[in-house]
Amino acid sequence: MATTEETQSRITKLMKVAIPAAALIIAYGVIWGHLLRISRQDIFMETVNFRDLFSLTGVAFIISTLLFCVVYYTPSFYAALVIKREVSNYSDYQKIKNKYILILFISTYLASFILLTVSWFFPVNTFNQWEMTGLILAVSPVCIILSLLLNRKVVQQRTRYMDEKDSFFFNLRMHLGTPFILGVLSWVYVFPLSLMMHNLTFLPGADDRSQLLDTLMLSAIVLFTSLLPGVVYIKADRQWSLLKQAACVGGTAIGLLMVLSVFLPVIPALLINFTVKITGIIDTQPYNYAVSTTVYPQEAFSSREWRYQKTADGNFHRFDGVTLFSFGSVRLVCPPNVTAAYHESLKYVFASPDYDEQKRQALADVTGLCLVFKKEQLIKMGKR
């Protein structure tokens, strides 16, 4: 049997190989995914070499995913802080804990319904501070009532053998303190929901009923999935090792993200977009460039979108462009109008793959004008 030192040594050696390999694989995936979105996979092989910073891209994607998870799973984090996993010398607490989880789901959906309903009829930005505070606190009484209805008998069995003072404070905590906090906590769902609704749009001609239905369905999915890792953590066996608990909760979070990505393509699109921005792979700021006339003929800039002109000496083409892809020694420069199409491609209609394909095709149409340059061929003249 291997000793602890031998096991740790093997794990260390494995990690030294696995981490760079994983980063490299992720980097390939990010670059390919980005080029696929802009329909310029033709330059992928020009960038694939081990001298480039693939590992940096992989690490950036991991960071982007972690940041996304932090925001998306904020309700889970706070739920794990509020709902205790166990109470010492109280075996029936498991029943109360399960009821608290149920109350949290009910209150979160109620808070979502209240906010969407109020926002539908009254602009939220017209609310003053006191009205918003009242709106947030409105769910807490419902949680308190639900706790009294669901947990009363279980709590009574516990307080039966307590003195009056201990019984009072135990009831206060179980029926008032924790439910009140759960009511306030139910509004934390705005973090993942705002993240997903930021790029949400609707099909042209969609009536109010269809828009409201799409919003409610998206909200229901987001609220359920954003709470699930927290529920897994709360219900996990305390006897498990920390590694097993972390693997269980982390696996649930990443697994949900992968499943959601199938139905909501905006998630991988946002992750890739954030990664390529923080690594400098994409720069949508328009610049004025100059390139030698020996690199491309003047006909390559025939589209008016380039805002083309030739230098006075006739040796250089001058044009406006944005960098839609920059990696290694390769630059993909596009006319400035591509930026609008790129941002539009990040929008999505709930449960409408045809819309996603339409926007991707629109982006592909405008990226057809993009030109590939080597780094040393381009002279950046300044911002436009």
C-alpha positions as CSV (number, residue, x, y, z in Angstrom):
1,M,0.0,0.0,0.0
2,A,1.3,3.5,-0.9
3,T,2.2,5.8,1.9
4,T,0.8,9.2,2.3
5,E,4.0,10.8,1.1
6,E,4.0,8.6,-2.0
7,T,0.4,9.5,-2.7
8,Q,1.0,13.2,-2.4
9,S,4.1,12.9,-4.6
10,R,2.0,11.2,-7.3
11,I,-0.7,13.8,-7.1
12,T,1.9,16.6,-7.4
13,K,3.5,15.0,-10.5
14,L,0.0,14.5,-12.0
15,M,-1.0,18.1,-11.4
16,K,2.2,19.4,-13.0
17,V,1.2,17.6,-16.2
18,A,-2.6,18.0,-16.0
19,I,-2.8,21.7,-15.3
20,P,-0.8,22.9,-18.3
21,A,-2.5,20.3,-20.5
22,A,-5.9,21.4,-19.4
23,A,-5.1,25.0,-19.9
24,L,-3.8,24.2,-23.4
25,I,-6.9,22.3,-24.3
26,I,-9.2,25.1,-23.0
27,A,-7.1,27.6,-25.0
28,Y,-7.6,25.7,-28.2
29,G,-11.4,25.5,-27.5
30,V,-11.7,29.2,-26.8
31,I,-9.8,30.3,-29.9
32,W,-11.7,27.8,-32.1
33,G,-15.0,28.8,-30.5
34,H,-14.4,32.5,-31.1
35,L,-13.3,32.0,-34.7
36,L,-16.3,29.7,-35.2
37,R,-18.7,32.5,-34.0
38,I,-17.2,35.0,-36.5
39,S,-17.0,32.3,-39.2
40,R,-13.2,32.7,-39.7
41,Q,-12.0,29.3,-38.9
42,D,-9.7,29.6,-41.9
43,I,-7.0,31.4,-39.9
44,F,-7.1,28.9,-36.9
45,M,-4.2,26.8,-38.1
46,E,-2.1,30.0,-38.7
47,T,-2.3,30.7,-35.0
48,V,-1.8,27.2,-33.6
49,N,1.8,26.9,-32.5
50,F,3.4,26.4,-29.1
51,R,5.2,29.7,-29.1
52,D,2.0,31.5,-28.5
53,L,0.4,32.1,-25.1
54,F,-2.2,29.3,-25.2
55,S,-1.8,28.7,-21.5
56,L,-2.7,32.4,-20.7
57,T,-5.9,32.0,-22.7
58,G,-6.8,28.9,-20.8
59,V,-6.2,30.5,-17.5
60,A,-8.2,33.5,-18.5
61,F,-11.1,31.3,-19.5
62,I,-11.0,29.5,-16.1
63,I,-11.0,32.9,-14.4
64,S,-13.9,34.0,-16.5
65,T,-15.9,30.9,-15.7
66,L,-15.2,31.3,-12.0
67,L,-16.3,34.9,-12.0
68,F,-19.4,33.9,-13.9
69,C,-20.1,31.2,-11.3
70,V,-19.6,33.6,-8.4
71,V,-22.3,35.9,-9.8
72,Y,-24.6,33.2,-11.1
73,Y,-24.5,31.1,-7.9
74,T,-24.7,34.0,-5.4
75,P,-28.0,32.7,-4.0
76,S,-26.4,29.4,-3.3
77,F,-23.6,31.0,-1.4
78,Y,-25.9,33.1,0.8
79,A,-28.3,30.1,1.3
80,A,-25.4,28.1,2.6
81,L,-24.5,30.8,5.1
82,V,-28.1,31.2,6.4
83,I,-29.4,27.7,6.6
84,K,-27.3,25.6,9.0
85,R,-26.3,22.2,7.9
86,E,-27.0,20.7,11.4
87,V,-27.7,21.7,15.0
88,S,-25.8,19.8,17.7
89,N,-27.9,17.4,19.7
90,Y,-31.0,17.9,17.5
91,S,-31.7,15.1,15.2
92,D,-35.0,16.5,14.0
93,Y,-33.3,19.6,12.7
94,Q,-33.0,17.8,9.3
95,K,-36.8,18.1,9.0
96,I,-36.6,21.8,9.7
97,K,-33.7,22.2,7.3
98,N,-35.7,20.6,4.5
99,K,-38.6,23.0,5.2
100,Y,-36.3,26.0,5.2
101,I,-35.0,24.9,1.7
102,L,-38.6,24.7,0.5
103,I,-39.4,28.1,2.0
104,L,-36.4,29.6,0.3
105,F,-37.5,28.3,-3.1
106,I,-41.1,29.5,-2.6
107,S,-39.9,32.9,-1.4
108,T,-37.5,33.3,-4.2
109,Y,-40.1,32.6,-6.8
110,L,-42.5,34.9,-5.0
111,A,-39.9,37.7,-5.0
112,S,-39.3,37.1,-8.7
113,F,-43.0,37.2,-9.4
114,I,-43.5,40.4,-7.4
115,L,-40.6,42.2,-9.1
116,L,-41.6,41.1,-12.6
117,T,-45.2,42.1,-12.0
118,V,-44.4,45.5,-10.5
119,S,-41.8,46.2,-13.2
120,W,-44.3,45.3,-15.9
121,F,-46.8,47.9,-14.7
122,F,-44.6,50.4,-12.9
123,P,-41.0,51.5,-14.0
124,V,-38.7,50.4,-11.2
125,N,-36.6,53.5,-11.5
126,T,-39.5,55.6,-10.3
127,F,-39.4,53.9,-6.9
128,N,-37.9,55.8,-4.0
129,Q,-35.7,54.2,-1.4
130,W,-38.5,53.5,1.1
131,E,-40.7,51.9,-1.5
132,M,-37.9,49.6,-2.6
133,T,-37.1,48.6,1.0
134,G,-40.8,47.8,1.6
135,L,-40.8,45.7,-1.6
136,I,-37.8,43.7,-0.4
137,L,-39.2,43.2,3.1
138,A,-42.6,42.2,1.8
139,V,-41.6,38.6,1.3
140,S,-40.3,38.1,4.9
141,P,-43.8,37.9,6.5
142,V,-44.7,35.1,4.1
143,C,-41.6,33.2,5.1
144,I,-42.4,33.6,8.8
145,I,-46.0,32.3,8.2
146,L,-44.7,29.4,6.2
147,S,-42.2,28.5,8.9
148,L,-45.0,28.5,11.5
149,L,-47.1,26.3,9.4
150,L,-44.4,23.8,8.3
151,N,-42.1,23.7,11.4
152,R,-44.4,24.3,14.3
153,K,-44.9,20.7,15.4
154,V,-41.2,19.8,15.0
155,V,-40.1,22.9,17.0
156,Q,-42.7,22.2,19.7
157,Q,-41.3,18.7,20.3
158,R,-37.9,20.3,20.9
159,T,-39.1,23.1,23.2
160,R,-41.2,20.8,25.3
161,Y,-38.2,20.0,27.5
162,M,-36.8,23.5,27.6
163,D,-37.3,26.2,30.2
164,E,-39.3,29.2,29.3
165,K,-36.4,31.5,28.4
166,D,-34.6,28.9,26.2
167,S,-37.9,28.0,24.5
168,F,-38.6,31.6,23.7
169,F,-35.3,32.3,22.1
170,F,-35.4,28.9,20.2
171,N,-38.8,29.8,18.8
172,L,-37.6,33.3,18.0
173,R,-34.7,31.9,16.0
174,M,-36.6,29.2,14.2
175,H,-39.8,31.0,13.4
176,L,-38.7,34.6,13.1
177,G,-35.0,35.1,12.7
178,T,-34.1,32.6,10.1
179,P,-37.3,32.9,8.0
180,F,-37.0,36.7,8.0
181,I,-33.4,36.4,6.7
182,L,-34.6,33.9,4.1
183,G,-37.2,36.5,2.9
184,V,-34.5,39.1,2.4
185,L,-32.2,36.5,0.9
186,S,-34.8,35.6,-1.7
187,W,-34.0,38.9,-3.5
188,V,-30.4,37.9,-4.1
189,Y,-31.7,36.1,-7.3
190,V,-31.4,39.5,-9.0
191,F,-27.7,38.9,-9.5
192,P,-28.0,35.7,-11.7
193,L,-31.2,36.9,-13.3
194,S,-29.8,40.3,-14.4
195,L,-26.7,38.4,-15.7
196,M,-28.9,36.3,-18.0
197,M,-31.4,39.1,-18.9
198,H,-28.8,41.6,-19.9
199,N,-28.6,40.2,-23.4
200,L,-32.2,38.9,-23.6
201,T,-34.2,40.2,-26.5
202,F,-37.5,39.3,-28.1
203,L,-38.5,38.4,-31.6
204,P,-39.8,41.3,-33.7
205,G,-43.6,41.5,-33.4
206,A,-43.7,39.5,-30.2
207,D,-46.7,40.7,-28.1
208,D,-46.6,41.5,-24.4
209,R,-47.9,38.1,-23.4
210,S,-45.2,36.3,-25.2
211,Q,-42.5,38.5,-23.8
212,L,-43.8,38.1,-20.2
213,L,-44.1,34.3,-20.7
214,D,-40.5,34.1,-22.0
215,T,-39.3,36.2,-19.1
216,L,-41.1,34.1,-16.5
217,M,-39.8,30.8,-18.0
218,L,-36.2,32.1,-18.0
219,S,-36.6,33.3,-14.5
220,A,-37.9,30.0,-13.3
221,I,-34.9,28.1,-14.8
222,V,-32.3,30.6,-13.5
223,L,-33.8,30.7,-10.0
224,F,-33.9,26.9,-9.7
225,T,-30.4,26.3,-11.0
226,S,-28.7,29.2,-9.1
227,L,-29.9,27.7,-5.8
228,L,-29.2,24.0,-6.5
229,P,-25.5,23.9,-5.6
230,G,-26.3,25.6,-2.3
231,V,-28.9,23.0,-1.6
232,V,-26.5,20.2,-2.4
233,Y,-24.0,21.7,0.0
234,I,-26.6,22.1,2.8
235,K,-27.8,18.6,2.4
236,A,-24.3,17.0,2.0
237,D,-23.2,14.6,4.7
238,R,-20.9,16.3,7.2
239,Q,-18.9,13.1,7.5
240,W,-17.7,13.5,3.9
241,S,-14.2,14.8,3.4
242,L,-13.7,18.4,2.4
243,L,-12.5,17.2,-1.0
244,K,-15.6,15.1,-1.6
245,Q,-17.9,17.9,-0.5
246,A,-16.1,20.4,-2.8
247,A,-16.2,17.9,-5.7
248,C,-19.9,17.3,-5.2
249,V,-20.8,21.0,-5.0
250,G,-18.4,22.1,-7.7
251,G,-19.4,19.2,-10.0
252,T,-23.1,20.3,-9.6
253,A,-22.3,23.9,-10.4
254,I,-20.2,23.1,-13.5
255,G,-22.6,20.4,-14.6
256,L,-25.5,22.8,-14.4
257,L,-23.6,25.4,-16.4
258,M,-22.8,22.8,-19.1
259,V,-26.4,21.7,-19.4
260,L,-27.6,25.3,-19.4
261,S,-25.2,26.2,-22.2
262,V,-26.9,23.7,-24.5
263,F,-30.3,25.5,-24.0
264,L,-28.9,29.0,-23.5
265,P,-26.0,29.5,-26.0
266,V,-25.5,33.0,-24.6
267,I,-23.6,31.5,-21.6
268,P,-20.6,30.1,-23.6
269,A,-20.8,33.2,-25.8
270,L,-20.5,35.5,-22.8
271,L,-17.6,33.4,-21.3
272,I,-15.7,33.4,-24.6
273,N,-16.4,37.1,-25.1
274,F,-15.1,38.0,-21.6
275,T,-12.0,35.8,-22.1
276,V,-11.1,37.3,-25.5
277,K,-11.5,40.8,-24.1
278,I,-9.4,40.3,-21.0
279,T,-6.6,38.6,-23.0
280,G,-6.7,41.2,-25.8
281,I,-7.7,38.7,-28.4
282,I,-10.4,41.2,-29.5
283,D,-10.4,45.0,-29.5
284,T,-13.6,46.7,-30.8
285,Q,-12.1,50.1,-30.5
286,P,-11.7,51.5,-34.1
287,Y,-8.2,52.5,-35.1
288,N,-6.7,54.0,-38.2
289,Y,-4.2,51.6,-39.8
290,A,-1.6,51.8,-42.5
291,V,-0.3,48.9,-44.5
292,S,2.0,48.7,-47.4
293,T,0.4,48.5,-50.9
294,T,2.5,45.3,-51.5
295,V,0.5,43.4,-48.8
296,Y,-3.0,43.9,-50.3
297,P,-4.2,45.5,-53.6
298,Q,-6.4,48.5,-53.3
299,E,-9.4,46.4,-54.4
300,A,-9.3,44.7,-51.0
301,F,-10.5,47.9,-49.4
302,S,-13.2,48.7,-52.0
303,S,-16.0,48.6,-49.5
304,R,-16.9,52.1,-48.2
305,E,-17.0,50.7,-44.6
306,W,-13.2,50.7,-44.6
307,R,-13.1,54.5,-44.9
308,Y,-10.1,54.0,-47.2
309,Q,-7.6,56.5,-48.5
310,K,-4.1,56.1,-49.9
311,T,-1.1,58.0,-48.4
312,A,0.3,61.0,-50.3
313,D,3.4,59.0,-51.4
314,G,1.2,56.2,-52.7
315,N,3.1,53.5,-50.7
316,F,0.5,52.7,-48.1
317,H,-3.2,52.0,-47.7
318,R,-4.8,53.9,-44.8
319,F,-8.1,52.6,-43.4
320,D,-10.2,52.3,-40.3
321,G,-10.7,49.0,-38.6
322,V,-11.3,47.0,-35.5
323,T,-9.3,43.9,-34.4
324,L,-11.7,41.0,-34.1
325,F,-9.0,38.5,-33.5
326,S,-5.4,38.9,-32.4
327,F,-3.3,35.9,-31.4
328,G,0.4,35.2,-31.9
329,S,1.6,36.9,-35.1
330,V,-1.9,37.0,-36.7
331,R,-4.4,40.0,-36.8
332,L,-7.9,39.8,-38.2
333,V,-8.9,43.4,-38.9
334,C,-12.5,44.2,-39.9
335,P,-14.4,47.4,-40.9
336,P,-15.8,49.3,-37.9
337,N,-19.4,48.4,-38.7
338,V,-18.6,44.8,-37.7
339,T,-18.7,45.8,-34.0
340,A,-22.4,46.4,-34.1
341,A,-23.0,43.0,-35.6
342,Y,-20.7,41.3,-33.1
343,H,-22.6,42.9,-30.1
344,E,-25.9,41.9,-31.7
345,S,-24.7,38.3,-31.9
346,L,-24.4,38.2,-28.1
347,K,-28.1,38.8,-27.8
348,Y,-30.5,35.9,-27.6
349,V,-34.1,35.0,-27.7
350,F,-35.2,32.4,-25.1
351,A,-35.6,29.0,-26.6
352,S,-35.1,30.2,-30.1
353,P,-32.1,28.6,-31.8
354,D,-33.2,30.0,-35.2
355,Y,-32.6,33.5,-33.8
356,D,-29.1,32.6,-32.7
357,E,-28.3,31.1,-36.1
358,Q,-29.7,34.2,-37.8
359,K,-27.5,36.5,-35.8
360,R,-24.5,34.3,-36.3
361,Q,-25.1,34.3,-40.0
362,A,-25.4,38.1,-40.0
363,L,-22.1,38.3,-38.2
364,A,-20.6,35.9,-40.8
365,D,-21.8,38.1,-43.6
366,V,-20.0,41.2,-42.4
367,T,-16.8,39.4,-41.3
368,G,-16.4,38.3,-44.9
369,L,-14.8,41.7,-45.5
370,C,-12.2,41.2,-42.8
371,L,-8.6,40.9,-43.8
372,V,-5.8,38.8,-42.2
373,F,-2.5,40.6,-41.4
374,K,0.8,39.7,-39.8
375,K,1.6,41.8,-36.8
376,E,4.7,43.4,-38.5
377,Q,2.6,44.4,-41.5
378,L,0.3,46.7,-39.7
379,I,1.0,50.2,-38.6
380,K,-1.4,51.5,-36.0
381,M,-1.9,55.3,-36.6
382,G,-4.3,56.1,-33.7
383,K,-7.8,55.8,-32.4
384,R,-10.8,57.0,-34.4
